[in-house]
Each structure stands twice: as structure tokens, then as C-alpha cells.
Amino acid sequence: MSQPPRPSGGQSQQTQTQTTKTTSPQGVKGYLDSQMASSKDKKFHVTLNGKDLALTPIKIREEKKLGGGKSSTPVDMKGADGRTYEIDFVLSGGQVTGASVGKVNGKAPSS
């Protein structure tokens, strides 16, 4: 009768830690870094009133809990047109699921 092989007691077991990169970056900063890195002009692009805006982040503000595992993080960004845009990023489980223009120069955007 043969017995299944047993691990020998003389060998030490090695614990290996592996770090993997996910395709979806965590949080707003990771999302912005990823989007800007893949953009030709290294800016974050959003569409407002049918126009493409190339934006540079200025300040990431405090995250607000929305409930249901969702949160919103506003980010102040500077446009090539000299205006300041507040972009509201919605996150679910730490992943950005949407972005919208909240304010332009401190006021609600005109549609």
C-alpha cells in the first residue's frame, strides 16, 4: 500500500507576499493619476455643454458619505480657459463610478 507523500519536517515553509496592481485605481487621487497619465496632454478631461475641458487638479476636498457604500469627493480644478471648476466624483466601494461638473467659478454651471 502506498501512502500520499507528506511534507518533510526539515524544510521551512516560505511565505510569499505578492503585490498586484488593480486595473481600477482606488480613490479619487488614483483615478485622476490614471486618467491624466493616459491622456496625451496629461490633463483630466470632462465634457461640459458639449465642449471638452482639459483640467488640472488644484485641491482634492474632503469626502462626503452619501450612504449605501457611496461617497462624493469634490475636486477643484483649473481649466485652460482660466476658470476654476469643481468636479464632483462619486465613489462606490472606493472606486470612482461617475464625475460631474458641480460649479464653475463658484457658481452652478449653465446648461
C-alpha positions in Angstrom: 0.0 0.0 0.0 1.3 3.4 -0.9 0.7 6.4 1.2 0.3 10.0 -0.1 3.5 12.0 0.2 3.9 14.0 3.4 5.7 17.3 3.6 9.1 16.7 5.2 9.5 18.4 8.6 13.0 19.5 7.8 12.0 22.1 5.2 11.0 25.5 6.2 7.9 26.9 4.5 8.3 30.3 2.8 5.6 32.9 3.0 5.4 35.0 -0.2 3.7 38.4 -0.3 2.7 39.5 -3.8 1.5 42.9 -4.6 -0.7 43.3 -7.6 -1.9 46.4 -9.4 -5.6 46.5 -10.0 -7.0 47.9 -13.2 -9.3 50.2 -11.2 -7.3 52.6 -9.1 -8.5 53.2 -5.5 -9.9 56.6 -4.6 -10.1 59.9 -6.5 -6.4 60.6 -6.5 -5.6 57.2 -8.0 -8.4 57.7 -10.6 -7.1 61.2 -11.5 -3.5 60.0 -11.7 -4.5 57.1 -14.0 -6.7 59.3 -16.3 -4.1 62.0 -16.6 -1.3 59.5 -17.3 -3.2 58.0 -20.2 -4.2 61.4 -21.6 -2.0 62.9 -24.4 -1.7 66.3 -22.7 -1.5 64.9 -19.1 -4.8 66.7 -18.1 -8.1 65.4 -16.8 -10.8 65.7 -19.5 -14.5 66.2 -18.9 -17.3 67.4 -21.2 -19.5 70.5 -20.3 -22.2 71.7 -22.6 -20.7 69.6 -25.4 -17.3 71.1 -25.0 -14.2 69.1 -23.9 -12.4 70.7 -20.9 -8.8 70.0 -20.2 -8.4 70.4 -16.4 -5.5 70.3 -13.9 -6.4 69.3 -10.3 -5.7 72.0 -7.7 -7.2 70.6 -4.5 -9.0 67.4 -3.5 -11.5 68.2 -0.8 -13.0 66.1 2.0 -15.0 63.1 1.1 -18.7 63.2 1.9 -20.6 60.0 2.8 -23.8 59.5 0.7 -24.9 56.3 2.3 -25.3 52.8 0.7 -21.5 52.5 0.5 -21.3 55.6 -1.8 -19.5 58.8 -1.2 -18.7 62.1 -3.1 -15.4 63.9 -3.3 -15.3 67.4 -4.9 -12.0 68.4 -6.6 -11.1 71.9 -7.5 -9.6 72.1 -11.0 -8.1 74.8 -13.2 -9.2 74.9 -16.8 -7.1 76.1 -19.8 -9.7 78.9 -20.1 -8.6 80.3 -16.7 -11.8 79.2 -14.9 -11.9 77.1 -11.7 -14.1 74.1 -11.9 -15.4 71.9 -9.1 -15.8 68.4 -10.3 -17.8 66.0 -8.1 -16.6 62.4 -8.1 -19.0 59.7 -6.9 -17.3 56.6 -5.4 -18.7 53.2 -4.6 -16.6 50.9 -2.6 -13.6 53.2 -3.1 -13.9 53.1 -6.9 -14.9 56.2 -9.0 -18.2 55.5 -10.7 -19.0 58.9 -12.0 -17.9 62.6 -12.3 -19.9 65.7 -13.0 -19.2 69.5 -13.0 -20.6 70.9 -9.8 -19.5 74.5 -10.1 -17.8 76.9 -12.5 -16.0 79.8 -10.7 -18.1 79.0 -7.6 -21.4 79.0 -9.4 -23.7 76.2 -10.7 -22.8 75.6 -14.4 -25.3 76.9 -17.0 -26.8 74.3 -19.3 
